[in-house]
Amino acid sequence: DPGQFSASPLPPGLGFDTITGLLSGIPLIEGTFTVTISATNAAGVDTETLALNILPAAPVISSSGTAQAVLNQSFSYTITATNNPSSFDATGLPNGLTINNQTGVISGSATVLGSFDVTLTARNAGGAGTLLLRLTVIPPEIPVIDSSDIATAVINKPFSYQITATKNPVTFAISLPPDPQL
């Protein structure tokens, strides 16, 4: 008399072969399931309880693989990933940048120029997903003065001239030629 197996209840996506005892398939939901399994032959039945843990799929990082930061200026980059990551990591960050391991936000102000290969990781109970981020730290752009390069003043009359420039300069300076009468 050939043996026979059983398993129930089965999580969605799984099937069971009562002849071979093979539980297989593609789980459709995560969680912990209690499955009663049994083996039967002419002599009787043995029954056990199987605790079946179905983990979520590992995260897949979907953020861009390139980013650009400006030297000594505020920078922010958010790691985005599927499958509800529970933690994040970034290795190879340039000085001045850090990662919030809970939110996946890389922020700060880079203090060195160059290109950096940063390994991003997103983790959950099902595993880890990684992505190589090419982060380039560039120098700030030089301001370009866009105010007129000609000004006219009249002796003994009030005079003013406003210097304007692109790229948000933080300071202005002026140097006057030596007084020809000295």
C-alpha positions, 0 to 999 in steps of 0.5 A, spaced: 500 500 500 503 506 497 503 512 502 500 518 502 501 525 504 497 531 506 498 539 508 493 544 509 491 549 509 496 552 504 498 559 503 496 562 496 500 560 490 503 554 493 500 547 492 501 540 494 503 533 491 499 528 496 503 522 492 510 525 493 509 530 499 512 535 495 510 542 497 511 547 492 509 553 488 510 561 488 508 564 494 503 570 493 503 573 500 508 574 506 507 572 513 508 566 517 503 560 516 501 554 520 500 548 516 498 541 518 502 536 514 501 528 515 504 522 512 499 516 511 500 508 510 497 502 512 500 502 519 497 509 520 498 516 520 503 521 523 501 528 523 506 534 525 505 542 524 510 546 519 511 553 521 512 556 514 515 563 514 514 566 507 519 573 507 518 579 502 522 579 496 528 583 497 528 590 495 530 593 488 533 600 488 529 604 483 533 611 484 538 614 479 545 611 479 548 618 478 548 624 482 552 631 482 553 635 488 557 642 489 563 642 493 561 645 500 554 646 498 547 642 501 546 636 498 540 631 498 539 624 495 534 619 497 534 612 496 528 609 493 526 602 493 521 597 492 518 591 497 518 596 503 526 596 506 527 596 513 534 599 513 539 603 508 546 603 507 551 607 503 558 605 503 564 610 499 561 616 501 565 622 500 567 626 506 561 631 509 556 626 506 552 621 511 546 617 510 540 616 515 539 608 515 532 609 517 530 613 511 535 612 506 536 620 505 544 622 504 545 629 506 550 634 508 555 638 504 561 634 500 568 637 502 572 634 497 572 634 489 571 628 485 567 622 482 565 617 487 562 610 487 557 609 492 554 602 494 547 603 496 543 598 499 536 597 501 534 591 506 528 588 508 527 581 512 527 578 505 534 580 503 538 586 500 538 590 494 544 594 491 545 599 486 552 603 484 551 610 485 556 614 481 556 621 485 560 627 482 562 632 487 564 639 482 566 645 484 561 651 485 560 655 479 564 662 478 559 668 478 558 672 472 558 679 473 552 682 469 551 689 471 553 694 466 561 695 465 560 703 464 558 708 469 558 715 469 559 720 475 559 727 476 563 731 481 559 733 487 553 729 485 551 723 489 553 717 485 551 709 486 552 703 482 549 696 483 554 690 482 549 684 479 552 677 478 549 670 476 550 664 481 548 667 487 555 670 489 556 671 497 561 677 497 562 683 492 569 687 492 571 693 488 578 695 487 580 702 484 586 704 480 591 709 484 589 716 484 592 719 478 593 726 482 598 722 487 
